[in-house]
Amino acid sequence: MTAALDNIIWNSLTGSQARFAAGAGGARRYAKGFSPIVGFANPRDPDFAALEPFCDADEHFYCSGWSGAAPRGWQVEADTTMCIMVCTATTLPGSSQPAGREAVRLGAEHAQQALDLAILTRPGPFGLRTIELGDYFGYFEGGRLVAMAGERMQAGSLREISGVCTHPDFQGRGLARALMARLLALQRARGETTFLHVMSTNTSARKLYESMGFRNHLEPVVRVVGRCA
């Protein structure tokens, strides 16, 4: 089952989430408005020629699993590594609400606030329609979204927790942990295996995830690419 994680973007975009994808041949992307992520049938030899007709010149995409020179017409704008972590805990952490707060299921009316929080905190690639990819929950303060977490990629029974972030003014209160615990319980009840992505350099987030039962599965290269002007 976890072998599908080795090329999880492609497996998501050609499987359970094909309805959210655009592309042809050996290349797929999340459709415009969703997270700017691309996947390839062979990530070590990505088929950018098949992808190009589905991309605008001003778009920037995350992709993983390949290195070397960018193909003609494309440029690498960032190059680092990330961890793919899988929840292997037999007993899940408690999902109690922080005192005085109740998690709200996010809907279309919250999409702009979710995008604004993601732009501020940079939990990873996020688009205005990303919250349509699964269940998203958040905490509000005075009508303002201050923390959220939800579901992004899916391949069969593999389900990702993503978009985990907290406004800087509300960090250290256990909000992200509580939202993650809720999602873990929800996914476990569905019989799903939970995974997530986190940048290799984000040691504080990795420690949180490890404390919740996540273990490292793979540490691939991740790049941001764009069309040349």
C-alpha positions in Angstrom: 0.0 0.0 0.0 2.6 2.6 1.0 4.5 1.8 -2.2 2.0 4.1 -3.9 3.5 6.9 -1.9 6.7 6.8 -3.9 4.8 8.6 -6.7 1.8 9.8 -4.8 1.1 12.9 -6.9 0.7 10.9 -10.1 -1.2 8.2 -8.3 -3.6 10.7 -6.9 -4.1 12.7 -10.1 -4.7 9.6 -12.2 -6.7 7.7 -9.6 -9.0 8.9 -6.9 -8.7 12.5 -7.8 -8.6 12.3 -11.6 -11.7 14.6 -11.7 -9.5 17.4 -10.3 -6.7 16.9 -12.8 -5.7 18.3 -16.1 -3.0 17.0 -18.5 -2.2 14.3 -21.0 0.3 11.5 -21.6 2.7 11.1 -18.8 1.9 14.4 -17.1 -0.9 15.7 -14.8 -1.5 18.8 -12.8 -4.2 19.8 -10.3 -6.6 21.9 -12.3 -6.4 25.7 -12.1 -7.6 27.0 -8.8 -6.4 24.0 -6.8 -3.0 23.5 -5.4 -0.3 24.2 -8.0 1.3 20.7 -8.1 2.3 18.5 -11.0 3.0 14.8 -11.2 4.6 12.5 -13.8 4.2 8.9 -14.7 8.0 8.7 -14.6 9.2 11.4 -12.2 12.9 10.7 -13.0 12.2 11.6 -16.6 9.3 14.1 -16.4 7.3 14.7 -19.6 7.1 18.5 -19.6 6.2 18.5 -23.2 2.9 16.8 -22.4 2.3 19.2 -19.5 3.1 22.5 -21.3 -0.3 22.9 -23.1 -2.1 22.9 -19.7 0.1 25.6 -18.1 0.2 29.4 -18.3 3.4 31.3 -18.5 2.9 32.9 -15.2 2.1 29.7 -13.2 4.6 28.1 -10.8 4.3 24.5 -9.8 5.6 22.1 -7.1 6.9 18.7 -8.3 9.1 16.0 -6.8 11.3 13.1 -7.6 13.6 14.5 -10.3 16.8 16.4 -10.5 19.1 17.7 -13.2 18.8 20.5 -15.7 15.3 21.9 -16.5 14.0 21.0 -19.9 13.8 23.6 -22.7 11.3 26.3 -21.9 11.2 25.7 -18.2 13.2 26.9 -15.2 13.8 25.6 -11.7 13.0 28.4 -9.2 13.6 26.4 -5.9 15.2 23.1 -5.1 15.1 21.4 -1.8 13.9 18.2 -0.1 10.8 17.2 1.8 9.7 14.3 4.0 6.8 12.0 3.2 5.6 10.8 6.6 3.1 8.0 7.4 1.1 7.6 10.6 2.0 4.2 12.0 0.5 4.7 15.5 -1.7 1.9 16.8 -3.3 4.3 19.3 -4.2 7.8 18.0 -3.8 11.0 20.0 -6.8 12.4 21.7 -8.9 14.8 19.6 -10.3 17.0 22.4 -11.1 20.6 21.5 -8.9 23.4 23.0 -10.8 25.2 25.8 -13.4 27.5 24.6 -13.1 26.6 21.0 -15.1 24.5 18.5 -13.7 23.4 15.2 -15.7 24.5 12.1 -15.9 22.5 8.9 -14.7 24.9 6.2 -16.8 25.4 3.1 -16.9 27.6 0.0 -17.6 30.7 2.1 -14.3 30.2 3.9 -12.2 29.7 0.8 -10.7 33.2 0.7 -9.8 33.2 4.4 -8.2 29.8 4.0 -6.1 31.0 1.1 -5.1 34.2 3.0 -4.0 32.1 6.0 -2.0 29.8 3.7 -0.3 32.8 2.0 0.6 34.2 5.4 1.9 31.0 7.0 3.1 29.0 3.9 2.1 25.5 4.8 2.7 24.4 1.2 1.1 24.9 -2.2 -2.4 26.1 -1.8 -5.1 27.4 -4.1 -8.5 29.1 -3.7 -10.3 25.7 -4.4 -7.9 23.5 -2.4 -10.5 23.0 0.4 -12.7 21.2 -2.1 -10.2 18.3 -2.2 -11.4 16.9 1.2 -12.6 17.7 4.7 -11.1 20.9 6.1 -11.6 22.2 9.6 -10.6 25.4 11.3 -10.7 27.6 14.4 -12.0 31.1 14.3 -11.4 34.2 16.5 -13.9 37.0 16.1 -14.9 35.7 12.7 -11.3 35.4 11.5 -9.8 32.0 10.6 -6.7 31.5 12.8 -5.9 27.8 12.3 -6.8 25.1 9.8 -6.0 21.6 8.6 -7.5 19.4 6.0 -7.1 16.8 3.3 -5.5 17.1 -0.1 -4.1 14.1 -2.0 -5.8 10.7 -2.1 -4.8 7.5 -3.8 -7.0 4.6 -2.9 -7.0 4.3 0.9 -4.0 6.6 1.2 -5.2 10.0 2.5 -3.1 13.1 3.1 -3.4 15.7 5.9 -2.3 19.0 4.5 -2.7 22.8 4.9 -1.8 22.5 8.6 -1.2 26.1 9.8 -1.8 28.6 12.5 -1.8 32.4 12.5 1.4 33.6 14.2 -0.6 35.4 16.9 -2.3 32.1 17.9 0.6 29.6 17.8 1.6 27.6 20.8 -2.0 26.9 21.9 -2.3 23.4 20.4 -4.8 24.4 17.7 -3.0 22.6 14.8 -2.5 19.5 16.9 -6.2 19.3 17.8 -7.2 19.7 14.2 -4.8 17.0 13.1 -6.1 14.7 15.8 -9.6 15.2 14.5 -8.6 14.4 11.0 -6.6 11.3 12.0 -9.6 9.9 13.9 -11.8 10.6 10.9 -9.5 8.9 8.4 -8.9 5.9 10.7 -12.7 5.4 11.0 -12.8 5.3 7.2 -10.1 2.7 7.1 -7.6 5.1 5.5 -3.8 5.3 6.0 -2.8 8.9 6.8 0.3 10.5 5.3 1.6 14.1 5.0 4.4 16.1 3.4 6.7 18.4 5.4 9.8 20.2 4.4 13.0 18.5 5.6 14.2 21.8 7.2 10.9 22.3 9.2 12.2 20.5 12.4 9.5 21.9 14.7 6.7 20.5 12.5 8.5 17.2 12.1 8.7 16.8 15.9 5.0 17.5 16.2 4.2 14.9 13.6 6.5 12.3 15.2 4.8 12.9 18.6 1.5 12.1 16.9 2.8 8.7 15.5 4.1 9.7 12.1 7.3 8.1 10.8 9.4 9.0 7.7 8.7 7.0 4.6 10.7 8.9 1.9 12.7 12.1 1.5 12.5 13.1 -2.1 13.7 16.2 -3.9 11.0 18.9 -4.3 11.2 21.7 -6.8 9.3 24.7 -7.8 9.3 25.1 -11.6 7.9 27.7 -14.0 7.7 28.4 -17.7 10.5 30.7 -19.0 9.5 34.2 -19.9 
